[in-house]
Amino acid sequence: MNIGTAARQTGLPAKTIRYYEEIGLIAPERQANGYRDYGDEHVHKLRFLRRARSLGFGIEDCRQLLSLYEDRGRASSDVKLLAQQRITEIDAKLEELTSLRDTLARLIHACHGDERPDCPILNEIAGDA
């Protein structure tokens, strides 16, 4: 199948599929005319990659996950470790976002929101607070 069909079947843009090929995550066959030829195995890998990316795994983590998926002799502990590392990253991001939210809430509360030019939100952004 061509890249357009693979894109429709996987829900990925053709540009992303080409990128995954460029960085070696997939390797479609080439027809005599040079066009890429994707098979069911490629579609399966692309769906796998789409799902892993939707869970927030980076490209290198996806490369590792795909390698582990294809290795029937893998240890599930290796997969679990990657997932646990991802949760640690998510927890850190949640803490950061909570801190940002708290800061914004504090600034909104301090802002009069009236016709006066004094604005604690802008002062904080400018580093004047």
C-alpha positions in Angstrom: 0.0 0.0 0.0 1.1 3.6 -0.6 1.8 6.1 2.1 -1.6 7.8 1.8 -3.3 4.5 2.5 -1.0 3.7 5.4 -1.7 7.2 6.8 -5.4 6.7 6.7 -5.2 3.2 8.3 -2.9 4.4 11.1 -4.3 7.9 11.8 -0.8 9.4 11.3 0.1 12.1 8.8 2.2 11.0 5.9 4.9 13.5 7.1 5.1 11.7 10.4 5.4 8.3 8.6 8.2 9.7 6.5 10.0 11.0 9.6 9.7 7.6 11.3 11.3 6.1 8.2 14.0 8.7 8.2 15.0 8.0 11.8 14.9 4.2 11.3 11.7 3.3 13.3 10.2 1.7 10.2 11.7 0.5 6.9 9.1 0.1 4.2 10.0 -1.7 1.0 10.6 0.3 -2.1 8.9 -0.5 -5.4 10.8 -0.4 -8.7 9.6 3.1 -9.2 11.0 4.2 -5.9 7.6 4.5 -4.1 7.3 3.3 -0.6 5.3 0.1 -0.2 3.8 -0.5 3.3 2.5 -3.8 4.4 0.3 -4.9 7.3 3.4 -5.2 9.5 4.3 -1.6 8.9 0.8 -0.5 9.7 0.9 -2.5 12.9 4.2 -0.8 13.9 2.9 2.6 13.0 -0.2 2.1 15.1 2.0 0.9 18.0 4.1 4.0 17.6 1.1 6.3 17.5 -0.3 4.8 20.7 3.1 4.9 22.5 3.5 8.6 21.5 -0.1 9.3 22.7 1.1 8.0 26.1 3.8 10.5 26.1 6.8 8.3 25.3 9.6 10.1 23.4 11.1 8.9 20.2 14.0 7.0 21.9 11.6 5.4 24.3 9.4 4.4 21.3 12.5 2.9 19.7 13.2 0.9 22.8 9.5 -0.2 23.3 9.3 -1.3 19.6 12.5 -3.3 20.0 11.2 -4.9 23.2 7.8 -5.6 21.5 9.6 -7.4 18.7 11.9 -9.3 21.0 9.9 -12.4 22.2 12.7 -13.2 24.6 12.3 -9.8 26.4 11.9 -9.4 30.1 8.6 -7.6 31.0 10.6 -5.9 33.8 12.4 -3.9 31.0 9.0 -2.7 29.7 7.7 -2.0 33.2 10.8 0.1 34.0 10.2 2.3 30.9 6.6 2.8 31.9 7.6 3.6 35.5 10.1 6.2 34.2 7.3 7.8 32.2 5.1 8.0 35.2 7.9 9.7 37.1 8.2 12.3 34.3 4.4 12.8 34.3 4.4 13.3 38.1 7.2 15.9 37.8 5.2 17.7 35.0 2.0 17.6 37.2 3.9 19.2 40.0 5.2 21.9 37.7 1.8 22.6 36.3 0.2 22.7 39.8 2.9 25.2 40.8 2.2 27.3 37.7 -1.6 27.2 38.4 -1.1 28.2 42.0 1.1 31.2 41.0 -1.4 32.3 38.4 -4.3 31.9 40.8 -2.4 34.0 43.4 -1.7 36.7 40.8 -5.3 36.8 39.6 -6.5 37.1 43.2 -4.0 40.1 43.8 -5.1 41.9 40.6 -7.9 44.4 41.1 -9.1 43.9 37.5 -10.3 47.5 37.3 -9.4 50.6 35.3 -6.2 51.3 37.2 -2.9 50.6 35.3 -1.3 48.8 38.3 -1.3 45.1 37.5 0.5 42.5 39.7 0.3 39.9 36.9 2.3 42.1 34.5 4.7 43.1 37.3 5.4 39.4 38.1 6.0 38.6 34.4 8.3 41.6 34.1 10.2 40.5 37.2 9.1 43.7 39.1 7.3 41.9 41.8 
